[in-house]
Amino acid sequence: MPPVNHANPANPLSDLLARVHDRFRTHDEGEVAGYVESTGGVDTRDFGLAITTVDGHTYSHGEADRLFAIQSISKAFTYAVALTDAGFDAVDAVIDVEPSGEAFNEISLQEDTGRPSNALINAGAIASTSLVSGSSSNPYAGTRGTQPDDGAHQSPEGSRRERLVRAFSAMAGRDLTVNERVLDFEREDGDRNLALAHLMRSFDLISEGPEEIADDYFATCAIEVTTEDLSMMAALLATGGIHPVSGERLLSEDVVERVLGVMSTCGMYDDAGEWMVRVGLPAKSGVGGGIVAVVPGQAGVAVYSPPLDRHGNSERGVLACEALSQELDLHLMHGARVTHSAVRVTYPVTAAPSGVRRRPAAEAVLADHGHRGRVIEVQGDLTFGAAESVMRELVGLDEVDGVVVDVRRVTEVTDFARAGLTELATGFDHQGTVMVLVDDSGRVADADRVRVVSRRKDAIELVEELLLERHGGDELDRSEVEVQDAGVMATLDDADTEALLARMEARQYAAGEVVITEGARFAGIHLITSGTVETTAREPGAESRDEEDPTDPRADDDVEFRRLSVLGPGHSFGEFGLLADGRHATTVTAREELHTWVLTPQVLTRLETEDPSLALRLWQAISRDAYTRIRSQMDEIAARGADRR
């Protein structure tokens, strides 16, 4: 066994981002946007990746914390703010929702109405900006081309620009600011956009001066973000408008639905069709080198790399998004699935013991160290988002020696989930932590690389044995006991023990041999001195159901036996056959070579006649032992219920 090292393995999603980054970081095609060369401060080698889950956990790699201008990515979020502030009817009266099939900066207005084709081209974004609440904040109003007085760049409180900056900041989860150098460039290079604003003003689609609206649009494009910021903003859309970290609802579900719909068809300009075929996610790009993509119900994805392709989209970014979509099975056309919490419940092994009866010293060790063994029950479809939550739960386990992952309630498994669980199991093994998968389907992990069992009790037993090995000491290694120290004999005095020993006989059984058959007449009381036995009971459908939950609706009438307990040296079995109708309620099978001493039915019958007082004391000892067992089982059930709450 490798030495114990509790530094848990890396999350497979982090490893995947690193691999994708390494795969494309030397890709050197593409040209940077003109504003980048004019404003400077951008390294064309920058390449950042980030994914934020709907519960607010961000994974990133590369230059994911590098600031850059949001540029056209802002259009999707400005559209959301406009829908929120002005309402759908007002926005739809000004902006259509059809793909333009043209580049982002084309002068593309409908002939009859003057409406922009959609909100994600420049004309549509300028119109969206005009519909955001707030007063004008243009410092150049009426004097375009001249420098304002000192302090004129400060947006007054209540302005449209400030409304947008505040909204974007709330979505990103931190305060964002406008890059003034980028804003100045946008103003000086904004003739085409200003012309679009004037054209829409001529159709009465915007009510304020074109310069004022265009300048607020310029400022929004100049807001600085990081790749991690964008992934958080995309994750907000993935949740339906609830911030992944704060839990605050920032956008309505109707607004998010509209924004994602337009992003799906218009977000990548004249490359939108190719994008949907190759990547299959609602997305928006910007000439600053950023791309955001949304996996509804699961995560937000963002990439950053300044060199652009001929469509104005990040070269490396498009390649990275395509790779992530394939690796994580994110393409929406693969079938939408409702994503629920994949981790059904987690608890220590002491809350659901294996059923192996152990000597008091071993039980004490498990009571003290049982928290170092964990059980995680998983359910539903292991899509990207669900699988990520399971892997994050595993990686986040603190100070564990063994973990049981029960995947019997899993319905579908993606390649990412299967490979990730296998990778984690290997990583845990290298760190000295044992991971056991409970899988009766054989679909969830590579059985050649992951320890897989079909029953949770077996998995928990493996973890219990590990805990005893690491924390129990040499005194727990006894594989054989004296008969007088076993079972009910240990509770009697020396004279009674000696009298009973004189009446007992030794027996030996081979591994797999049935010692007692369920339903058979009482066959005696066995005291185990070496070896172990398993007790099972006939119960149609029990093994395919959850072993500790008899209300589990899954059933399989072909499965007839359910394991109740495992008994080893120092324990006894067969006593309960004395009760009721004198028949055994369980089947007892030797798991390995077994040695017992037996009080046969004939001996017990003679004992009642020959020494009734000893027979009474034996009955009392059996009753005390039975009560102790039942009380222990009740405590286990109660403890498990408390842990699961």
C-alpha positions in Angstrom: 0.0 0.0 0.0 1.4 3.5 -0.9 2.1 5.9 1.9 -0.7 8.1 3.0 -0.7 11.5 1.5 -3.8 13.5 2.1 -3.2 16.1 -0.7 -6.1 15.0 -2.8 -5.6 14.6 -6.6 -6.4 17.4 -9.0 -10.0 17.8 -10.3 -10.3 16.2 -13.8 -11.9 19.4 -15.1 -8.8 21.4 -14.1 -6.7 18.9 -15.9 -8.8 19.1 -19.0 -8.5 22.9 -19.1 -4.7 22.6 -18.8 -4.7 20.0 -21.7 -6.8 22.2 -23.9 -4.7 25.2 -23.1 -1.5 23.3 -23.9 -3.0 22.0 -27.1 -3.7 25.4 -28.6 -1.4 27.9 -26.9 1.1 27.7 -29.8 -1.6 28.3 -32.4 -0.4 31.5 -33.9 -2.9 32.3 -36.7 -5.2 35.4 -36.6 -4.8 39.2 -36.4 -5.5 41.5 -33.5 -8.1 44.2 -33.7 -7.1 47.7 -34.6 -7.9 49.2 -31.3 -5.5 46.7 -29.6 -2.5 48.1 -31.5 -3.6 51.7 -30.9 -4.1 51.3 -27.1 -1.3 48.8 -26.5 -0.9 46.8 -23.3 -2.0 43.5 -24.9 0.2 40.4 -25.3 -1.0 38.4 -28.3 0.3 35.3 -26.6 -2.3 35.7 -23.8 -4.7 32.7 -23.6 -7.1 32.2 -20.8 -9.8 29.6 -20.1 -12.5 29.6 -17.4 -15.6 27.6 -16.6 -18.0 28.6 -13.8 -20.6 26.1 -12.6 -24.2 27.1 -11.8 -23.3 26.9 -8.1 -20.5 29.4 -8.4 -17.3 27.4 -8.6 -14.8 28.7 -11.1 -12.1 26.6 -12.8 -9.5 28.5 -14.9 -6.2 28.1 -16.6 -3.7 30.4 -18.4 -4.1 34.2 -18.4 -7.7 34.0 -17.1 -7.1 37.0 -14.7 -5.8 39.3 -17.5 -7.9 42.4 -17.9 -9.2 43.2 -21.5 -12.0 45.2 -23.0 -15.3 43.3 -23.2 -16.1 44.8 -26.6 -19.0 43.2 -28.4 -19.6 40.6 -25.7 -21.3 43.5 -23.9 -24.1 43.4 -26.5 -25.7 40.3 -25.0 -25.8 41.8 -21.5 -26.8 45.2 -22.6 -29.7 43.5 -24.4 -30.7 41.8 -21.2 -30.6 45.1 -19.3 -32.7 46.8 -22.0 -35.3 44.0 -21.8 -35.4 44.4 -18.1 -35.7 48.2 -18.1 -37.9 48.8 -21.1 -39.9 45.6 -21.4 -40.2 43.2 -24.3 -42.7 45.2 -26.4 -40.6 48.4 -26.4 -37.5 46.5 -27.3 -39.2 44.4 -30.0 -40.5 47.6 -31.6 -37.0 48.8 -32.1 -34.9 45.6 -32.6 -35.7 42.4 -34.5 -34.4 38.9 -33.5 -33.3 37.6 -37.0 -29.7 36.6 -37.9 -28.2 39.2 -40.2 -25.7 36.9 -42.0 -23.3 39.8 -42.1 -20.3 41.1 -40.2 -20.8 42.7 -36.8 -20.3 46.3 -38.0 -22.3 46.3 -41.2 -24.8 49.1 -41.8 -27.6 46.6 -41.7 -31.1 48.1 -41.1 -34.4 46.8 -42.4 -35.6 48.8 -45.4 -39.2 49.3 -44.3 -38.7 50.0 -40.6 -35.1 50.8 -40.1 -34.9 48.2 -37.3 -31.6 46.4 -36.7 -31.8 42.7 -37.5 -30.8 41.7 -33.9 -29.3 43.1 -30.7 -25.9 41.5 -31.2 -24.7 43.5 -34.2 -23.5 47.1 -33.7 -26.7 48.7 -34.8 -28.8 46.6 -32.5 -26.5 47.2 -29.6 -26.7 50.9 -30.0 -30.5 50.6 -30.1 -30.4 48.4 -26.9 -28.3 51.0 -25.2 -30.9 53.7 -25.9 -33.5 51.6 -24.1 -31.5 51.3 -20.9 -32.8 53.4 -18.0 -30.9 56.5 -17.1 -30.0 60.0 -18.3 -27.4 60.7 -20.9 -23.8 60.6 -19.8 -22.1 61.8 -23.0 -19.3 64.3 -22.1 -19.0 65.2 -25.8 -22.7 66.0 -26.5 -22.7 68.7 -29.2 -18.9 69.0 -29.3 -17.7 65.7 -30.7 -14.0 65.8 -31.5 -13.1 68.3 -28.7 -11.7 67.3 -25.3 -14.0 67.7 -22.3 -13.1 69.5 -19.1 -11.2 67.6 -16.4 -13.5 65.1 -14.7 -15.9 65.0 -17.6 -15.3 61.2 -18.0 -16.9 60.6 -14.6 -20.4 59.3 -15.1 -23.0 61.1 -13.1 -25.1 59.0 -10.7 -28.2 57.8 -12.3 -26.8 57.9 -15.9 -27.4 55.2 -18.4 -23.7 54.4 -18.5 -23.6 54.0 -14.7 -26.6 51.8 -14.9 -24.8 49.5 -17.3 -21.6 49.4 -15.4 -23.4 48.6 -12.2 -25.4 45.9 -13.9 -22.3 44.3 -15.5 -20.5 44.5 -12.1 -23.4 42.7 -10.4 -23.3 40.0 -13.0 -19.5 39.5 -12.7 -19.7 39.6 -8.9 -17.1 42.5 -8.5 -16.7 46.2 -9.5 -15.9 46.7 -13.1 -14.6 49.9 -14.7 -14.3 51.5 -18.1 -10.9 51.6 -19.7 -10.6 55.3 -20.7 -7.9 54.6 -23.4 -10.1 52.1 -25.1 -13.1 54.5 -24.8 -11.1 57.4 -26.4 -10.1 55.1 -29.3 -13.8 54.0 -29.8 -14.8 57.7 -29.9 -12.2 58.6 -32.5 -12.8 55.5 -34.6 -16.6 55.5 -34.2 -17.8 57.2 -37.4 -19.5 54.1 -38.7 -21.3 53.5 -35.4 -22.3 57.1 -35.1 -23.7 56.9 -38.7 -25.8 53.9 -37.5 -27.1 55.9 -34.6 -28.1 58.8 -37.0 -29.8 56.4 -39.3 -31.9 54.9 -36.5 -32.7 58.4 -35.2 -34.1 59.2 -38.7 -36.5 56.3 -38.3 -37.4 57.6 -34.8 -36.0 54.3 -33.3 -33.9 56.3 -30.7 -35.2 59.3 -29.0 -32.0 61.0 -27.8 -29.2 62.6 -29.8 -27.1 60.0 -31.7 -23.9 61.2 -30.2 -25.2 60.6 -26.7 -26.4 57.1 -27.4 -23.3 56.1 -29.4 -21.0 57.3 -26.6 -22.7 55.2 -24.0 -22.4 52.3 -26.4 -18.7 53.0 -26.8 -18.2 53.1 -23.0 -20.0 49.8 -22.5 -17.6 48.2 -25.0 -14.7 49.6 -23.1 -15.6 48.0 -19.8 -12.7 45.8 -18.6 -13.2 42.2 -17.6 -11.2 39.0 -17.1 -12.0 35.6 -18.5 -13.1 34.5 -15.0 -15.5 37.5 -14.9 -17.0 36.5 -18.2 -17.4 32.9 -17.1 -19.3 34.1 -14.1 -21.5 36.3 -16.2 -22.2 33.4 -18.6 -23.0 31.2 -15.6 -25.6 33.8 -14.5 -27.3 33.1 -17.9 -26.9 29.4 -17.3 -28.9 29.6 -14.0 -31.7 31.5 -15.6 -30.8 34.8 -14.1 -29.8 33.9 -10.5 -26.2 34.9 -9.5 -24.2 31.7 -9.0 -22.5 33.0 -5.8 -24.9 35.4 -4.1 -28.1 33.6 -5.1 -29.6 37.0 -6.0 -32.0 37.1 -9.0 -30.5 39.7 -11.4 -32.5 38.8 -14.5 -35.9 37.2 -15.1 -36.1 33.8 -16.7 -38.0 35.3 -19.7 -35.2 37.8 -20.3 -32.5 35.0 -20.1 -34.5 32.8 -22.4 -34.7 35.6 -25.0 -31.0 36.5 -24.7 -29.9 32.9 -25.1 -32.2 32.4 -28.1 -30.6 35.4 -29.9 -27.1 34.3 -28.9 -27.7 30.9 -30.4 -28.5 32.3 -33.8 -26.7 35.6 -33.9 -23.9 35.7 -31.3 -21.1 34.7 -33.7 -22.1 36.9 -36.6 -21.6 35.4 -40.0 -19.9 32.3 -38.4 -23.0 31.5 -36.3 -24.1 28.5 -38.3 -20.7 26.9 -38.3 -20.4 27.6 -34.6 -23.7 25.9 -33.8 -22.7 22.8 -35.8 -19.2 22.6 -34.2 -19.8 23.8 -30.7 -23.5 23.9 -30.2 -23.9 26.5 -27.5 -25.4 30.0 -27.2 -22.4 32.3 -27.4 -21.1 35.8 -28.0 -17.7 37.0 -29.1 -15.8 40.3 -29.1 -13.0 41.8 -31.0 -11.1 42.1 -27.7 -10.4 38.4 -28.0 -13.1 37.1 -25.6 -15.8 34.5 -26.2 -18.6 33.5 -23.7 -20.7 30.4 -24.1 -23.6 29.2 -22.0 -24.4 25.6 -21.1 -28.0 26.1 -19.8 -28.5 24.6 -16.4 -24.9 23.7 -16.0 -22.1 26.3 -16.5 -20.7 29.4 -18.2 -17.6 29.1 -20.4 -15.2 31.9 -21.3 -12.0 32.1 -23.3 -9.6 34.9 -24.1 -7.0 35.2 -26.8 -6.5 38.4 -28.8 -5.7 37.2 -32.4 -9.0 37.0 -34.4 -10.1 34.9 -37.4 -11.7 36.4 -40.5 -15.1 36.6 -38.8 -13.8 38.7 -35.9 -13.8 35.8 -33.4 -10.8 34.6 -31.3 -8.8 32.0 -33.3 -7.7 30.1 -30.2 -11.0 30.8 -28.5 -13.1 29.0 -31.1 -10.7 26.0 -31.2 -10.7 25.8 -27.4 -14.5 26.0 -27.2 -15.0 23.3 -29.8 -12.6 21.0 -27.9 -14.3 21.7 -24.6 -17.7 21.0 -26.1 -16.6 17.7 -27.5 -14.7 16.6 -24.3 -17.5 17.5 -22.0 -20.4 16.5 -24.3 -21.9 20.0 -24.1 -23.5 20.3 -27.6 -27.2 21.2 -27.0 -28.2 19.0 -29.9 -27.0 16.0 -28.0 -30.3 16.3 -26.1 -31.4 18.6 -23.3 -31.4 16.9 -19.9 -32.8 18.2 -16.7 -29.9 18.7 -14.3 -30.5 17.9 -10.7 -28.0 17.7 -7.9 -26.0 14.6 -8.7 -24.8 14.1 -5.1 -27.8 12.6 -3.4 -26.3 12.4 0.1 -22.9 12.0 1.8 -22.2 10.5 5.2 -19.5 8.7 7.2 -19.2 4.9 7.1 -20.3 4.8 10.7 -23.8 6.0 9.7 -24.3 2.9 7.5 -22.0 0.1 8.8 -21.2 -2.9 6.7 -22.9 -5.2 9.1 -19.6 -7.0 10.0 -19.8 -7.7 13.8 -16.4 -7.0 15.4 -14.9 -7.2 18.8 -15.3 -4.2 21.1 -11.8 -3.0 20.5 -12.4 -2.9 16.8 -15.8 -1.2 17.2 -14.1 1.5 19.3 -11.6 2.2 16.6 -14.3 2.5 14.0 -16.3 4.8 16.3 -13.2 7.1 16.7 -12.0 7.0 13.1 -15.1 6.3 11.1 -15.3 9.9 9.9 -12.2 9.2 7.8 -14.3 6.9 5.6 -17.0 8.6 3.5 -19.9 7.4 1.4 -21.2 9.5 -1.5 -24.4 8.4 -3.2 -24.8 9.7 -6.7 -28.0 9.9 -8.8 -29.3 11.0 -12.2 -27.6 11.8 -15.5 -23.9 12.4 -15.2 -23.7 15.2 -17.7 -20.9 17.7 -17.5 -22.5 19.8 -14.7 -23.5 16.8 -12.6 -20.2 15.0 -13.0 -18.3 18.2 -12.1 -20.3 18.5 -8.8 -19.5 14.8 -7.9 -15.8 15.3 -8.7 -15.6 18.5 -6.8 -17.2 16.8 -3.8 -14.5 14.0 -4.0 -11.6 16.4 -4.4 -12.9 18.5 -1.5 -12.9 15.6 0.9 -10.7 16.4 3.9 -8.5 13.9 5.7 -10.1 10.6 4.4 -8.6 7.2 4.2 -11.3 5.6 2.1 -14.3 6.8 0.1 -17.3 4.8 -1.3 -19.0 6.2 -4.4 -22.4 4.6 -4.9 -23.5 5.1 -8.5 -26.3 2.6 -8.8 -28.9 5.4 -9.2 -27.0 6.9 -12.1 -29.0 6.7 -15.4 -26.7 8.1 -18.1 -22.9 8.5 -18.1 -20.9 10.9 -20.4 -17.4 10.0 -21.5 -16.1 12.9 -19.3 -17.8 11.5 -16.2 -16.5 8.0 -16.8 -12.9 9.2 -17.6 -13.0 11.7 -14.7 -14.1 9.1 -12.0 -11.4 6.7 -13.3 -8.8 9.4 -13.2 -9.8 10.4 -9.7 -9.7 6.8 -8.4 -6.1 6.5 -9.8 -5.1 9.8 -8.2 -6.5 8.8 -4.8 -4.7 5.5 -5.0 -1.4 7.3 -5.6 -2.1 9.5 -2.5 -2.9 6.4 -0.4 -6.7 6.9 -0.3 -8.9 4.0 -1.4 -11.9 4.8 -3.6 -14.4 2.0 -4.1 -17.2 2.3 -6.7 -20.5 0.6 -6.1 -21.8 -0.2 -9.6 -24.1 -3.0 -10.5 -24.2 -1.9 -14.2 -20.5 -1.8 -15.1 -21.1 1.4 -17.1 -19.7 4.1 -14.9 -16.0 3.5 -14.7 -13.2 1.4 -16.0 -13.3 -1.7 -13.8 -9.7 -2.5 -14.8 -8.5 0.7 -13.1 -11.1 1.3 -10.4 -12.1 -1.0 -7.5 -15.7 -1.9 -8.3 -18.2 -3.9 -6.2 -21.9 -4.5 -6.8 -23.0 -4.0 -3.1 -22.5 -1.0 -0.9 -22.0 -3.2 2.2 -19.1 -4.8 0.6 -17.6 -1.4 -0.3 -18.1 -0.1 3.3 -16.5 -3.3 4.7 -13.4 -2.7 2.6 -13.1 0.9 4.0 -13.7 -0.4 7.5 -10.9 -2.9 7.2 -8.7 -0.1 5.9 -9.5 2.1 8.9 -8.8 -0.8 11.3 -5.5 -1.5 9.6 -4.3 2.1 9.7 -5.7 3.1 13.1 -6.3 -0.1 15.1 -2.8 -1.3 16.1 -1.5 -4.8 16.5 -4.1 -5.9 19.1 -6.8 -6.1 16.4 -4.9 -8.5 14.2 -6.1 -11.6 16.1 -7.5 -14.0 13.5 -8.2 -16.7 16.1 -9.8 -16.7 19.6 -10.2 -19.2 22.3 -13.7 -20.7 22.5 -14.2 -19.6 26.0 -13.8 -16.0 24.8 -16.3 -16.3 22.0 -20.0 -15.4 21.8 -22.2 -16.0 24.9 -19.4 -17.9 26.6 -17.6 -14.7 27.3 -20.4 -13.5 29.6 -20.5 -16.6 31.8 -18.3 -17.4 34.8 -15.5 -19.9 34.7 -17.5 -22.8 36.2 -20.4 -22.4 33.7 -17.9 -22.1 30.8 -16.1 -25.2 31.8 -19.3 -27.2 32.1 -20.5 -26.1 28.6 -17.1 -26.7 27.0 -17.3 -30.3 28.1 -20.5 -30.7 26.1 -19.4 -28.9 22.9 -17.9 -30.4 19.7 -15.5 -28.8 17.2 -16.4 -28.4 13.5 -14.6 -27.2 10.4 -16.1 -25.9 7.1 -14.6 -25.0 3.7 -14.9 -21.6 2.1 -18.4 -21.3 0.5 -19.9 -24.1 2.5 -23.4 -23.5 3.9 -23.4 -24.0 7.6 -27.1 -23.2 8.3 -29.9 -23.0 5.8 -32.8 -20.5 6.1 -35.9 -22.3 7.1 -34.1 -25.4 8.5 -34.8 -26.7 12.0 -32.6 -25.4 14.8 -29.2 -26.9 14.3 -27.3 -25.6 17.3 -25.3 -22.6 18.5 -22.0 -22.0 16.8 -19.1 -20.1 18.4 -16.5 -18.9 15.8 -12.9 -19.3 16.8 -11.4 -18.6 13.3 -12.7 -17.6 9.9 -15.8 -15.6 9.0 -19.4 -16.2 7.9 -22.0 -14.2 6.0 -25.6 -14.3 7.0 -28.2 -13.8 4.3 -32.0 -13.8 4.1 -34.3 -14.6 1.3 -36.1 -11.5 0.1 -37.2 -11.2 -3.5 -35.8 -8.0 -5.1 -33.9 -6.9 -2.0 -30.4 -6.8 -3.4 -31.3 -4.6 -6.3 -32.9 -2.2 -3.9 -31.0 0.2 -1.8 -29.6 -2.1 0.9 -30.5 0.2 3.8 -33.7 1.6 2.2 -36.5 -1.0 1.8 -38.7 1.7 0.2 -36.4 2.1 -2.8 -38.8 1.5 -5.7 -36.3 -0.5 -7.8 -36.9 -4.2 -7.7 -35.6 -7.3 -9.4 -37.4 -10.5 -8.6 -34.5 -12.6 -9.9 -32.4 -11.5 -6.9 -33.4 -13.6 -3.8 -30.9 -13.0 -1.0 -29.9 -10.0 1.0 -26.8 -9.9 3.2 -27.5 -9.1 6.8 -24.2 -9.4 8.5 -20.7 -10.8 8.6 -19.4 -12.5 11.7 -15.8 -13.3 12.6 -13.7 -14.8 15.4 -15.3 -14.2 18.8 -18.9 -14.1 17.6 -21.6 -16.7 17.6 -24.6 -17.6 15.4 -27.6 -19.9 15.4 -29.1 -18.7 18.7 -32.2 -17.2 17.1 -33.2 -20.6 15.8 -34.2 -21.4 19.3 -37.0 -18.8 19.1 -40.4 -18.8 17.5 -41.1 -22.0 15.5 -37.6 -23.4 16.1 -36.4 -22.7 12.5 -33.4 -20.6 11.4 -34.4 -17.2 9.8 -31.1 -16.8 7.9 -28.6 -18.7 5.8 -25.1 -18.8 7.2 -22.2 -19.4 4.7 -18.5 -19.7 5.4 -16.6 -17.0 3.6 -13.3 -18.7 4.2 -12.1 -21.8 6.1 -14.1 -21.7 9.2 -13.6 -23.3 12.7 -16.5 -23.3 15.2 -17.5 -25.0 18.5 -21.1 -26.1 18.6 -23.7 -26.6 21.3 -26.0 -29.1 19.4 -29.8 -29.2 19.9 -29.4 -32.6 21.6 -26.9 -31.2 24.1 -29.1 -28.2 24.9 -32.1 -30.5 25.4 -30.2 -32.7 27.8 -28.8 -29.7 29.6 -32.3 -28.5 30.6 -32.9 -31.9 32.3 -29.4 -32.5 33.7 -28.6 -28.9 34.9 -31.6 -26.6 34.6 -29.9 -23.8 36.5 -27.0 -23.7 34.0 -29.5 -23.9 31.2 -31.3 -20.9 32.7 -28.0 -18.9 33.0 -27.2 -19.8 29.3 -30.7 -18.6 28.2 -30.1 -15.3 30.1 -26.7 -14.9 28.5 -28.2 -15.5 25.0 -31.0 -12.9 25.8 -28.5 -10.3 26.9 -26.4 -10.9 23.8 -29.5 -10.7 21.5 -30.6 -7.4 23.2 -27.1 -6.0 22.7 -27.2 -6.8 19.0 -30.7 -5.3 18.5 -29.9 -2.2 20.5 -26.7 -1.7 18.4 -28.6 -2.0 15.2 -31.2 0.5 16.4 -28.5 3.0 17.3 -26.9 2.6 13.9 -30.2 3.3 12.2 -30.8 6.3 14.3 -27.3 7.6 13.8 -27.6 7.2 10.0 -30.9 9.0 9.9 -29.3 11.9 11.9 -26.3 12.1 9.6 -28.5 12.2 6.4 -30.5 15.0 7.8 
